[in-house]
């Protein structure tokens, strides 16, 4: 990687501001392409990056470039795409218009379809898939809080982009099977909707066996669709993906002991889908559960619980009253 050229975070929301801020704190030259509201917030307060482990980093707005104009892409060496999946085509067109032809494009987005969209719109440019395992909460006044653990994974390439992007406190690992890693993350991300519908912090939700069993049943449907399609999801933890539904169904004491050894979760961690409902924004349900449904239809696999959860999220979006606070029994309904 040419370190003289900036790393541009395209669509810096919660994940983008945290990742971009950590890179800047690690001495990298960084530019953030943001919405006007985020720009105004950071110009006023700077960036304050906090972590589940209690660590904190503060950056002034002068430690990185900041703009709402996509022309900021003009000299990028690497572009990190962090927009919501629905906005991928739009940001791809901005990259095509403004970024250098040799810039490396890395998708750090939820779902499994964004790289295909980027490659289609960017022709022969180098596009790498990535997976961000942790949650980030936008706390306001320039504070972005990382609330769960894990290292970012990026598709292996000759330039060793993952290693070039690693800085203290933000490790990026090269993966030879990034497609499997992305599907593994998507299956785990099926819980985003349950977190949003429950209106509970992730730690409290996962501490409850009724919620975990619901998650396990939904996950089992997703894994059945992947098996029928011949896709092998890669777990982001030491626990194989095929064992996870069984683990989730264990009694609370045993599950919490195992979880504590494999993943750290802040007591107030929330899913991005919960944040979307809270802010009255459209969720990424079509790119998470929707991807499972599309795969299931191709291979004639029944996924009634996944379909039920999509319907409930759509109802919550339409109502505009935020997370509805449902119980596991209400979610199961007639699924």
Long-range contacts (C-beta under 8 A, 24 or more apart in sequence): 1-77, 1-78, 1-104, 1-159, 1-161, 1-164, 1-165, 2-77, 3-28, 3-29, 3-77, 4-29, 4-77, 5-29, 5-75, 5-76, 5-77, 5-78, 5-103, 6-30, 6-31, 6-65, 6-75, 6-76, 6-77, 7-31, 7-76, 7-77, 7-78, 7-79, 7-80, 7-165, 8-32, 8-33, 8-72, 8-73, 8-76, 8-78, 8-79, 8-80, 8-99, 9-33, 9-79, 9-80, 9-82, 10-70, 10-73, 10-79, 10-80, 10-81, 10-82, 10-83, 10-91, 10-94, 10-95, 11-81, 11-82, 11-83, 11-84, 11-87, 11-91, 12-38, 12-82, 13-38, 13-82, 13-83, 13-84, 13-138, 14-136, 14-137, 14-138, 14-144, 14-272, 14-275, 15-82, 15-108, 15-132, 15-136, 16-80, 16-82, 16-108, 17-42, 17-47, 17-136, 17-138, 17-144, 18-49, 18-136, 18-144, 18-146, 19-80, 19-82, 19-108, 19-132, 19-152, 19-170, 20-64, 20-80, 21-47, 21-49, 21-57, 21-59, 21-64, 21-144, 22-49, 22-57, 22-167, 22-169, 22-170, 23-165, 23-167, 23-170, 24-59, 24-63, 24-64, 25-49, 25-57, 25-59, 25-63, 25-167, 25-169, 26-167, 26-168, 26-169, 26-170, 27-167, 28-165, 28-167, 29-64, 30-64, 30-65, 31-64, 31-65, 31-66, 31-67, 31-72, 31-76, 32-64, 32-65, 32-66, 32-67, 33-67, 33-68, 33-69, 33-70, 33-72, 33-73, 33-94, 34-66, 34-67, 34-68, 35-68, 36-68, 39-66, 39-67, 39-68, 41-140, 41-141, 41-142, 42-66, 42-142, 44-141, 44-142, 45-141, 45-142, 45-143, 46-142, 47-142, 47-144, 48-141, 48-142, 48-143, 48-144, 49-143, 49-144, 49-145, 49-146, 50-139, 50-143, 50-144, 50-145, 50-146, 51-145, 51-146, 51-169, 52-145, 52-146, 52-147, 52-148, 52-149, 52-264, 52-265, 52-266, 52-269, 53-264, 55-169, 57-169, 70-94, 70-95, 70-97, 70-98, 71-98, 72-98, 73-98, 73-99, 73-103, 74-98, 74-99, 74-100, 75-100, 76-100, 76-103, 77-103, 77-104, 78-103, 78-104, 78-105, 78-106, 78-161, 78-164, 78-165, 79-103, 79-104, 79-105, 79-106, 80-106, 80-108, 80-130, 81-105, 81-106, 81-107, 81-108, 81-109, 81-114, 81-118, 82-108, 82-109, 83-109, 84-109, 84-110, 84-284, 85-109, 85-110, 85-111, 85-113, 85-114, 85-284, 85-286, 85-287, 86-282, 86-284, 86-286, 86-287, 88-114, 88-117, 88-118, 89-117, 89-121, 92-117, 92-118, 92-120, 92-121, 92-122, 93-121, 95-122, 95-125, 96-121, 96-122, 96-123, 101-125, 102-126, 104-128, 104-157, 104-159, 104-161, 106-130, 106-154, 106-161, 106-165, 108-132, 108-152, 110-185, 110-186, 110-189, 110-272, 110-284, 110-287, 110-288, 111-182, 111-186, 111-284, 111-287, 111-288, 111-291, 112-179, 112-182, 112-183, 112-186, 112-291, 113-287, 113-291, 126-157, 128-154, 128-155, 128-157, 128-161, 128-178, 129-154, 129-155, 129-178, 129-179, 129-182, 130-154, 130-155, 130-172, 130-178, 131-175, 131-178, 131-181, 131-182, 131-185, 131-236, 133-185, 133-236, 135-202, 135-269, 135-270, 135-271, 135-272, 137-268, 137-269, 137-270, 137-275, 138-275, 145-266, 147-202, 147-265, 147-266, 147-268, 147-269, 147-270, 148-202, 148-263, 148-264, 148-265, 148-266, 148-269, 149-263, 149-264, 149-265, 150-236, 150-263, 153-178, 153-181, 153-236, 154-178, 175-234, 177-232, 177-234, 179-231, 180-231, 180-232, 180-233, 180-234, 181-234, 181-236, 183-226, 183-231, 183-233, 183-234, 184-233, 184-234, 184-235, 184-236, 184-241, 185-236, 186-222, 186-233, 186-288, 186-291, 186-292, 187-219, 187-222, 187-223, 187-226, 187-233, 187-241, 187-244, 188-236, 188-244, 189-288, 190-215, 190-218, 190-219, 190-222, 190-288, 190-289, 190-292, 190-306, 190-309, 191-215, 191-218, 191-271, 192-271, 192-272, 192-273, 192-274, 192-284, 192-288, 193-271, 193-273, 193-283, 193-285, 193-288, 193-289, 193-309, 193-310, 193-312, 193-313, 194-218, 194-309, 194-331, 195-270, 195-271, 195-273, 195-274, 196-271, 196-273, 196-274, 196-276, 196-277, 196-283, 196-313, 196-316, 196-323, 197-309, 197-312, 197-313, 197-316, 197-323, 197-324, 197-325, 197-326, 197-331, 198-323, 198-325, 198-326, 199-274, 199-322, 199-323, 199-324, 199-325, 201-267, 201-268, 201-269, 201-270, 202-265, 202-269, 202-270, 202-271, 203-265, 203-266, 203-267, 203-268, 203-269, 204-267, 206-255, 206-259, 206-265, 207-252, 207-256, 208-252, 209-249, 209-251, 209-252, 209-255, 210-327, 210-328, 210-329, 211-328, 212-248, 212-249, 212-255, 213-248, 213-249, 213-328, 214-305, 214-328, 214-331, 214-332, 215-248, 216-244, 216-245, 216-246, 216-248, 216-249, 217-245, 217-305, 218-305, 218-306, 218-309, 219-244, 219-245, 219-248, 220-245, 221-292, 221-296, 221-301, 221-302, 221-303, 221-304, 221-305, 221-306, 222-292, 222-303, 222-306, 224-296, 224-301, 224-303, 225-292, 225-295, 225-296, 225-299, 225-301, 225-303, 226-295, 228-295, 228-296, 228-299, 228-300, 228-301, 229-295, 229-298, 229-299, 231-295, 237-262, 237-263, 238-262, 273-313, 274-323, 277-313, 277-316, 277-317, 277-322, 277-323, 278-322, 278-323, 280-320, 280-322, 282-317, 283-313, 283-317, 285-309, 285-310, 285-313, 285-314, 286-310, 289-313, 304-335, 305-332, 305-335, 307-335, 308-332, 308-333, 308-334, 308-335
